[in-house]
Structure formats: structure tokens, C-alpha cells
Amino acid sequence: MNVNITPSMNVARAQEIARTLDLRSLPRDFLDNPYPVYAALREAEPFKRMPDGAYFLTRHADLVAVYRDAKVFSSDKQVEFAPKYNHAPFNQAPYATAGGVAPLFEHHTNSLVFNDPPLHTRVRRLIMGALTRRVIEAMEPGLVQLVDSLLDKIEARGGGDLIEDFASAIPVEIIGNLLDVPHADREPLRGWSLAILGALEPALTPEQEALGNRSVTEFLAYLRELVAQRRQRPGDPEHDVLTRLIQGEKDGETGGDALSEVELLQNCVFLLNAGHETTTNLIGNALISLQEWPEQREQLKADLKQAASDEEREHILGLAVDEFLRFESSNQLGNRRALQATQVNGVDLPEGALVTLCIGAANRDPAVYENPEQLDLRRTGNKHLAFGFGVHQCAGLSLARLEGRVAIGRFLQRFPDYQLTQAPVRGGRARFRGFLNAAFRTA
């Protein structure tokens, strides 16, 4: 069936939204298709001043300049997140953590992505030590087995849901394996992740905030037990990220990289969340984009069929994955705070300026990409910013690319003529762009 996946938006409407852009109050048509608004902002107001005083940046070169200058542009969110999260009733009993703050505030201000050195440096080094190229390559056979088992179940039913039955099931298992979370304990992980990351949206309902705080609390209670068990029975630090984080903590007693209990637990939450949501969106966005761009789907299928070697096939899929990441970035927004008055490509920013980096807009900047609104799975030299840039570039990017290549490639190999059976439902979020469900049949 023909389905309307990304509704069009005329220029006048895009300009209207751009003029009054407020991330705390976004219209539904923006959430369905923000790209015309991004184009209007890049052309007319690339440094858009929003009602809350923050600057909204949409040009690729401006984002790269901010990413490069990590000494001036801080990732620390203590100032920004205090009024958003750390208020009554969540910073009071029975919600508050042992540190006397709201659970969401404690989590997001201690996670790797929202910190500056030295915490960022210590945690990133420990994680990267367990995500070496050799380790990731060794994960591929298990990933293939997981993907094939999901496809077997889908084939037996003649279809299913691209998100629930496939895209979301892969990263939960992979990150669960990295932390060696018992399979019997993994069922709540997706719900916790969606609630905690959903609380990063610019505007929150009281119900969303309560669910996010409750999810952090429940997640931490589970992790305390898991960490206690791992301290008693350590895993292989070459493959088990949790053991590596714990041993890094213990090594600190003799001058190594010490992680406090809060830092350790909150970065375990971060790892499961970051590895789950963005990769789910990558796989789901890719398979749904192929429905919206049938000529690209047929071209990709033909290119894979004609590939003369596994290496050539991997190259073809690698180009495709990076184009999916550019075209529909899983993470659309990032944030920084200027620690001092500065300039970005000739534009003055005052000390304390809050800056929103629009990754989704930068990845369609015509100054960098030819035909940026066109999905081109043969695109080379793809300088997309879906994984960020600089010292905060995603630590798991190689793993995410592997998951994308294997999942998309094997899905197309098994179900080359899959079809959506109804319009997919978008997540309705500004920061994380993906789908909640997408019913399909295998042929």
C-alpha cells in the first residue's frame, strides 16, 4: 500500500514556524517534518534567538566550530538542568536520591555526554577500552545470530512491527551483552530508556517528568544489585564494560581513574540508554525511508546483489548507513553553554549563552551536501554530524554502524519486497527522531 510517511510543508508555513520558533511549544507539523523549517532558519536566521534567550544554530560550519571549541563551549548541564529537573516534589522525599536531588537531575548531570573533563575523560577512556576494533569485530557473529533469530520469527508470522519486533530488539540485546545484563532482566530496559531520554525533550508534561524520575530510581535499584554481583564475580574487562568501569573505580584507590558510586551507576544507565534509543532510530528510520524512497531501495538491492565480495557488500552498506544517519539523524539536537564571551564564525555570543546545535539541520546544509534533501545511498565523503564531533563524538559509533549494516543488510536479504501495511507512527519528539511503530508484511 502507498503510505504518507513524511508530510510536505509549504514555504510559507515553514517560515512562519521559523519566525516564532520555541522548542518548548512546537506544532505537530514541525515534529512530523522539521526540515523545511530548518532550511528557512539556515537561510534567514542561522543564529536564531529563541524566546528563552537560547541560540538555535542550523549551519554545518557553525556546529563544527562549537564542537571544536570544547574549552569555551561546555557540555556540563548543572546550570541548565537545575530549574528543569531539580524542583519540588522530585528533589524531596520520597523521590530524591541519596544526594538530596531529583533522580533525573542526578542522572543527566553525571552521564558521560553531559559532562566536561575530568569526568568525561575518565569515563570515556574506560568505555573505549572495552570497545576496541577487535572487540567490536568479535561481536559480529553474535549480532548476525541475533538478527537472524528475529527475522526467523518475523518470517513465521509473515510480518510484524519494524520497531517493536526488530529495530528496538537489537540494541537492547547488544548493550545488555556489553554490560552482561542477564537475559531474564532485560524486559524493563526499553521502557526505562524511553522514559529517561524522553525527559530530555524541551517541554515536559508532569506525567512525563514523574515517569522519568521513577524510571531512574527503578533502574538504579536494579543496577546496584547487578554491580554488587559483578564485584563478587568480575567478568572479562576486555569485553564486559561494567567490569571495566568497576575495576577502574577500584584502581582509583592507588591513583588510577576513580569513579564514585554515583558516577558508576549513572553512566551504566547512560550506556544502556544511549546505545538503545539512537540505534533503534537508525534501523527503524532506514527501513522506513526505503519505503518512502523506492528508487533508492531498488538501487541498494541491486548494488548488494552485484557485490563481488563481502568487503564490497560491507562498503555498500556502510555508505548507506551513513546516508541514513545524515538524512534522518537519530539525535536531532545537542546543547552547549558558553563559559565566556566568544565568536562563532563572526557572530558574537555572550558569556553564559545557551546554544542548541541542530544536527538535523546541519546534516542537510546545501553548503556541504549536494542535493541535501535527496536520500542518496551512494553518497561519498559524507561529513554528517549524527555522532557529534570532537571530544564528545559518540564513543559507540563503530558499534552503531556495525549494528546498522548487519540489521539493514540481512533484513533486505531476507525480505527484499517488504511493505508497510499502514502509516508508521512517529515518536513525536524534537530531540530524538524515530518511530514508535510501523506495521509491515514481508512481501
For each residue, the residues with C-beta under 8 A, 3 or more apart:
1: 419 420 421 422
2:
3: 291 420 422 423 424
4: 7 423
5: 288 291 292 423 424
6: 32 33 292
7: 4 29 32 33
8: 33
9: 13 14 29 33 36 37
10: 13 14 36
11: 14 15 36 40
12: 15 16
13: 9 10 16 17 29 36
14: 9 10 11 17 18 36 37 39 40
15: 11 12 18 19 40 44
16: 12 13 19 20
17: 13 14 20 21 27 29 30 37 40
18: 14 15 21 37 40 41 44 45 48
19: 15 16
20: 16 17
21: 17 18 37 41 48 50 56
22: 25 26 50 51 52
23: 26 50 52 54 56 202 203 333 356 430
24: 51 52 202 203
25: 22 203
26: 22 23 30 31 202 203 430
27: 17 30 31
28: 31 32 428
29: 7 9 13 17 32 33
30: 17 26 27 33 34 37 430
31: 26 27 28 34 426 428 429 430
32: 6 7 28 29 426
33: 6 7 8 9 29 30 36
34: 30 31 37 38 332 360 430
35: 38 39 360 361 364 373
36: 9 10 11 13 14 33 39 40
37: 9 14 17 18 21 30 34 40 41
38: 34 35 41 42 58 358 360 361 364
39: 14 35 36 42 43 361 364 373
40: 11 14 15 17 18 36 37 43 44
41: 18 21 37 38 44 45 46 48 56 58 358 361
42: 38 39 46 58 59 361 365
43: 39 40 46
44: 15 18 40 41
45: 18 41 48
46: 41 42 43 57 58 59 62
47: 55 56 57 62 344 347
48: 18 21 41 45 55 56 57 58
49: 53 54 55 56
50: 21 22 23 53 54 55 56 356
51: 22 24
52: 22 23 24 354
53: 49 50 354
54: 23 49 50 353 354 355 356
55: 47 48 49 50 349 353 354 355 356
56: 21 23 41 47 48 49 50 356 358
57: 46 47 48 62 63 66 344 355 356 357 358 362
58: 38 41 42 46 48 62 358 361 362 365
59: 42 46 62 63 345 361 362 365 367
60: 63 64 362 363 365 367 368 383 385
61: 64 65 345 365 367 368
62: 46 47 57 58 59 65 66 344 345 347 362
63: 57 59 60 66 67 334 357 358 359 362 385 389
64: 60 61 67 68 385 389
65: 61 62 68 69 344 345
66: 57 62 63 69 73 336 344 355 357
67: 63 64 70 73 357 385 388 389 390 392
68: 64 65 389 390
69: 65 66 72 73 342
70: 67 73 74 75 116 390 391 392
71: 339
72: 69 338 339 340 342
73: 66 67 69 70 336 337 338 339 342 355
74: 70 116 336 337 338 339
75: 70 113 114 115 116 120 335 336 392
76: 79 109 114 115 116 337
77: 80 81 108 109 114 335
78: 81 82 109
79: 76 82 337
80: 77 84 335 337 354
81: 77 78 84 85 86 104 105 108 109 114
82: 78 79 85 86 105
83: 86 87
84: 80 81 105 204
85: 81 82 90 102 104 105 108 199 209
86: 81 82 83 90 91 101 102 105
87: 83 90 91 102
88: 91 92
89: 92 95
90: 85 86 87 95 96 102 103 104 105 209 210 213
91: 86 87 88 95 96 100 101 102 105
92: 88 89 95 96
93: 96
94:
95: 89 90 91 92 102 103 213 217
96: 90 91 92 93 99 100 101 102 103
97: 100 101 102 103 106 217 220
98:
99: 96 106 262
100: 91 96 97
101: 86 91 96 97 105 106
102: 85 86 87 90 91 95 96 97 105 106 213
103: 90 95 96 97 106 107 212 213 214 216 217 220
104: 81 85 90 107 108 196 199 209 212 213 216
105: 81 82 84 85 86 90 91 101 102 108 109
106: 97 99 101 102 103 109 110 216 262 266
107: 103 104 110 111 196 216 266 269 270
108: 77 81 85 104 105 111 114 199 200
109: 76 77 78 81 105 106 114 115
110: 106 107 114 115 119 262 263 266 267
111: 107 108 114 115 266 267 269 270
112: 115 119 120 123 124 127 267 270 395
113: 75 270 274 392
114: 75 76 77 81 108 109 110 111
115: 75 76 109 110 111 112 119 120 123
116: 70 74 75 76 119 120
117: 120 121 391
118: 121 122
119: 110 112 115 116 122 123 263
120: 75 112 115 116 117 123 124 391 392
121: 117 118 124 125
122: 118 119 125 126 248 257 258 259
123: 112 115 119 120 126 127 245 259 263 267
124: 112 120 121 127 128 395
125: 121 122 128 129 257
126: 122 123 129 130 241 244 245 248 257 259
127: 112 123 124 130 131 241 244 245 267 271 395 396
128: 124 125 131 132 395
129: 125 126 132 237 244
130: 126 127 135 178 237 238 239 240 241 244
131: 127 128 135 136 178 241 395 396 398 399
132: 128 129 135 136
133: 136 137 398
134: 137 138
135: 130 131 132 138 139 238 239
136: 131 132 133 139 140 398 399 402
137: 133 134 140
138: 134 135 141 239
139: 135 136 142 143 174 177 399 402
140: 136 137 143 144 402 406
141: 138 144 145
142: 139 145 146 177
143: 139 140 146 147 170 174 402 403 406
144: 140 141 147 148 406 410
145: 141 142 148 149
146: 142 143 149 150 170 173 174
147: 143 144 150 151 170 406 407 410 411
148: 144 145 151 152 410
149: 145 146 152 153
150: 146 147 153 154 165 166 169 170
151: 147 148 154 155 166 410 411 414 415
152: 148 149 155 156
153: 149 150 156 157 160 165
154: 150 151 157 159 160 165 166 415 442
155: 151 152 158 414 415 442
156: 152 153
157: 153 154 160
158: 155 441 442 443
159: 154 418 421 439 440 441 442
160: 153 154 157 164 165 166 439 440
161: 164 165 166 437 438 439 440
162: 165 166 167 284 287 288 424 435 437 438 439 440
163: 166 167 168 280 284 434 435 436 437 438
164: 160 161 168 169 437
165: 150 153 154 160 161 162 169
166: 150 151 154 160 161 162 163 169 170 283 287 407 411
167: 162 163 170 280 281 283 284 287 407
168: 163 164 171 172 190 276 280 284
169: 150 164 165 166 172 173
170: 143 146 147 150 166 167 173 174 279 280 283 403 407
171: 168 174 175 275 276 279 280 403
172: 168 169 175 176 186 189 190 276
173: 146 169 170 176 177 186
174: 139 143 146 170 171 177 178 275 279 399 403
175: 171 172 178 179 271 272 275 276
176: 172 173 179 180 181 183 186 189 272
177: 139 142 173 174 180 181
178: 130 131 174 175 239 240 241 242 271 275
179: 175 176 226 240 241 242 268 271 272
180: 176 177 230 235 240 242 243
181: 176 177 185 186 189 226 272
182: 185 186
183: 176 186
184:
185: 181 182 188 222 226
186: 172 173 176 181 182 183 189
187:
188: 185 191 192 218 222
189: 172 176 181 186 192 193 272 276
190: 168 172 193 194 276
191: 188 194 195 215
192: 188 189 195 196 215 216 218 219 272 273
193: 189 190 196 197 272 273 276 277
194: 190 191 197 198 277
195: 191 192 198 199 208 211 212 214 215
196: 104 107 192 193 199 212 215 216 219 269 273
197: 193 194 200 273 277 432
198: 194 195 201 208 211 212 429 432
199: 85 104 108 195 196 204 208 209 211 212 213
200: 108 197 431 432
201: 198 204 208 429 430 431
202: 23 24 26 430 431
203: 23 24 25 26
204: 84 199 201 208 209 212
205: 208 209
206: 209 210
207: 210 211
208: 195 198 199 201 204 205 211 212
209: 85 90 104 199 204 205 206 212 213
210: 90 206 207 213 214
211: 195 198 199 207 208 214 215
212: 103 104 195 196 198 199 204 208 209 215 216
213: 90 95 102 103 104 199 209 210 216 217
214: 103 195 210 211 217 218
215: 191 192 195 196 211 212 218 219
216: 103 104 106 107 192 196 212 213 219 220 269
217: 95 97 103 213 214 220 221
218: 188 192 214 215 221 222
219: 192 196 215 216 222 223 269 272
220: 97 103 216 217 223 224 265 266 269
221: 217 218 224 225
222: 185 188 218 219 225 226
223: 219 220 226 227 265 268 269
224: 220 221 227 228 265
225: 221 222 228 229
226: 179 181 185 222 223 229 230 242
227: 223 224 230 231 242 246 264 265 268
228: 224 225 231 232
229: 225 226 232 233
230: 180 226 227 233 234 235 240 242 243 246
231: 227 228 234 246
232: 228 229
233: 229 230
234: 230 231 237 240 243 246 247
235: 180 230 239 240 242 243
236: 239 240 243
237: 129 130 234 240 243 244 247
238: 130 135
239: 130 135 138 178 235 236
240: 130 178 179 180 230 234 235 236 237 243 244
241: 126 127 130 131 178 179 244 245 271
242: 178 179 180 226 227 230 235 245 246 268
243: 180 230 234 235 236 237 240 246 247
244: 126 127 129 130 237 240 241 247 248
245: 123 126 127 241 242 248 249 259 264 267 268
246: 227 230 231 234 242 243 249 250 264
247: 234 237 243 244 250 251
248: 122 126 244 245 251 252 256 257 258 259
249: 245 246 252 257 258 259 260 264
250: 246 247 253
251: 247 248 254 256 257 258
252: 248 249 255 256 257 258 259
253: 250 256 258
254: 251
255: 252
256: 248 251 252 253
257: 122 125 126 248 249 251 252
258: 122 248 249 251 252 253
259: 122 123 126 245 248 249 252 263 264 267
260: 249 263 264
261: 264 265
262: 99 106 110 265 266
263: 110 119 123 259 260 266 267
264: 227 245 246 249 259 260 261 267 268
265: 220 223 224 227 261 262 268 269
266: 106 107 110 111 220 262 263 269 270
267: 110 111 112 123 127 245 259 263 264 270 271
268: 179 223 227 242 245 264 265 271 272
269: 107 111 196 216 219 220 223 265 266 272 273
270: 107 111 112 113 266 267 273 274
271: 127 175 178 179 241 267 268 274 275
272: 175 176 179 181 189 192 193 219 268 269 275 276
273: 192 193 196 197 269 270 276 277
274: 113 270 271 277 278 394 396
275: 171 174 175 178 271 272 278 279 396 399 400
276: 168 171 172 175 189 190 193 272 273 279 280
277: 193 194 197 273 274 280 281 330 432 434
278: 274 275 281 282 330 331 394 400 432
279: 170 171 174 275 276 282 283 330 400 403 404
280: 163 167 168 170 171 276 277 283 284 434
281: 167 277 278 284 285 328 330 331 432 433 434 435
282: 278 279 285 286 321 324 325 330 400 403 404
283: 166 167 170 279 280 286 287 403 404 407 408
284: 162 163 167 168 280 281 287 288 434 435 438
285: 281 282 288 289 324 328 330 433 434 435
286: 282 283 289 290 320 321 324 328 404 408
287: 162 166 167 283 284 290 291 408 411 418 438
288: 5 162 284 285 291 292 420 424 435 438
289: 285 286 292 293 296 324 327 328 375
290: 286 287 293 294 296 297 300 412
291: 3 5 287 288 294 297 419 420
292: 5 6 288 289 375
293: 289 290 296 297 375
294: 290 291 297 298
295: 298 299
296: 289 290 293 299 300 375 376 377
297: 290 291 293 294 300 301
298: 294 295 301 302
299: 295 296 302 303 377 378
300: 290 296 297 303 304 316 320 377 412
301: 297 298 304 305 412 416
302: 298 299 305 306
303: 299 300 306 307 316 377 378
304: 300 301 307 313 316 317 409 412 413
305: 301 302
306: 302 303
307: 303 304 310 312 313 316
308: 312
309: 312 313
310: 307 313 314
311: 314 315
312: 307 308 309 315 316
313: 304 307 309 310 316 317 409
314: 310 311 317 318 405
315: 311 312 318 319
316: 300 303 304 307 312 313 319 320
317: 304 313 314 320 321 404 405 408 409
318: 314 315 321 322 401 405
319: 315 316 322 323 377 378 379 380 382
320: 286 300 316 317 323 324 377 408
321: 282 286 317 318 324 325 401 404 405 408
322: 318 319 325 326 379 382 384 401
323: 319 320 326 327 375 376 377 379 382
324: 282 285 286 289 320 321 327 328 375 377 404 408
325: 282 321 322 328 329 330 363 384 386 387 404
326: 322 323 329 363 364 369 379 382 384 386
327: 289 323 324 363 364 375
328: 281 285 286 289 324 325 433
329: 325 326 332 359 360 363 384 385 386 433
330: 277 278 279 281 282 285 325 386 432 433 434
331: 278 281 334 359 386 431 432 433
332: 34 329 358 359 360 430 431 432 433
333: 23 356 357 358 359 360 430 431
334: 63 331 356 357 359 388
335: 75 77 80 354 355 356 357
336: 66 73 74 75 354 355 357
337: 73 74 76 79 80 352 353 354 355
338: 72 73 74 341 342 349 350 351 352 353 355
339: 71 72 73 74 351
340: 72 351
341: 338 348 349 350 351
342: 69 72 73 338 348 349
343: 346 347 348 349
344: 47 57 62 65 66 347 349
345: 59 61 62 65
346: 343
347: 47 62 343 344
348: 341 342 343
349: 55 338 341 342 343 344 353 355
350: 338 341 353
351: 338 339 340 341
352: 337 338
353: 54 55 337 338 349 350
354: 52 53 54 55 80 335 336 337
355: 54 55 57 66 73 335 336 337 338 349
356: 23 50 54 55 56 57 333 334 335
357: 57 63 66 67 333 334 335 336 362
358: 38 41 56 57 58 63 332 333 361 362
359: 63 329 331 332 333 334 362 363 385 386 388
360: 34 35 38 329 332 333 363 364 433
361: 35 38 39 41 42 58 59 358 364 365
362: 57 58 59 60 62 63 357 358 359 365 368 385
363: 60 325 326 327 329 359 360 369 372 384 385 386
364: 35 38 39 326 327 360 361 369 372 373
365: 42 58 59 60 61 361 362 368 369 372
366: 369 370 372
367: 59 60 61
368: 60 61 362 365 372 383
369: 326 363 364 365 366 372 379
370: 366
371: 374 376
372: 363 364 365 366 368 369
373: 35 39 364
374: 371
375: 289 292 293 296 323 324 327
376: 296 323 371 379
377: 296 299 300 303 319 320 323 324
378: 299 303 319
379: 319 322 323 326 369 376 382
380: 319
381:
382: 319 322 323 326 379
383: 60 368
384: 322 325 326 329 363 387
385: 60 63 64 67 329 359 362 363 388 389
386: 325 326 329 330 331 359 363
387: 325 384 393 394 397 400
388: 67 334 359 385 392 393 394
389: 63 64 67 68 385 392 393
390: 67 68 70 393
391: 70 117 120
392: 67 70 75 113 120 388 389
393: 387 388 389 390 397
394: 274 278 387 388 397 400
395: 112 124 127 128 131
396: 127 131 274 275 399 400
397: 387 393 394 400 401
398: 131 133 136 401 402
399: 131 136 139 174 275 396 402 403
400: 275 278 279 282 387 394 396 397 403 404
401: 318 321 322 397 398 404 405
402: 136 139 140 143 398 399 405 406
403: 143 170 171 174 279 282 283 399 400 406 407
404: 279 282 283 286 317 321 324 325 400 401 407 408
405: 314 317 318 321 401 402 408 409
406: 140 143 144 147 402 403 409 410
407: 147 166 167 170 283 403 404 410 411
408: 283 286 287 317 320 321 324 404 405 411 412
409: 304 313 317 405 406 412 413
410: 144 147 148 151 406 407 413 414
411: 147 151 166 287 407 408 414 415 418
412: 290 300 301 304 408 409 415 416
413: 304 409 410 416
414: 151 155 410 411 442
415: 151 154 155 411 412 418 442 443
416: 301 412 413
417: 442 443
418: 159 287 411 415 440 441 442 443
419: 1 291 440 441 443
420: 1 3 288 291 423 424 438 439 440
421: 1 159 439 440 441
422: 1 3 439
423: 3 4 5 420
424: 3 5 162 288 420 435 437 438 439
425: 435 436 437 438
426: 31 32 433 434 435 436
427: 432 433 434 435 436
428: 28 31 436
429: 31 198 201 432 433 434
430: 23 26 30 31 34 201 202 332 333
431: 200 201 202 331 332 333
432: 197 198 200 277 278 281 330 331 332 427 429
433: 281 285 328 329 330 331 332 360 426 427 429
434: 163 277 280 281 284 285 330 426 427 429
435: 162 163 281 284 285 288 424 425 426 427 438
436: 163 425 426 427 428
437: 161 162 163 164 424 425
438: 161 162 163 284 287 288 420 424 425 435
439: 159 160 161 162 420 421 422 424
440: 159 160 161 162 418 419 420 421
441: 158 159 418 419 421
442: 154 155 158 159 414 415 417 418
443: 158 415 417 418 419
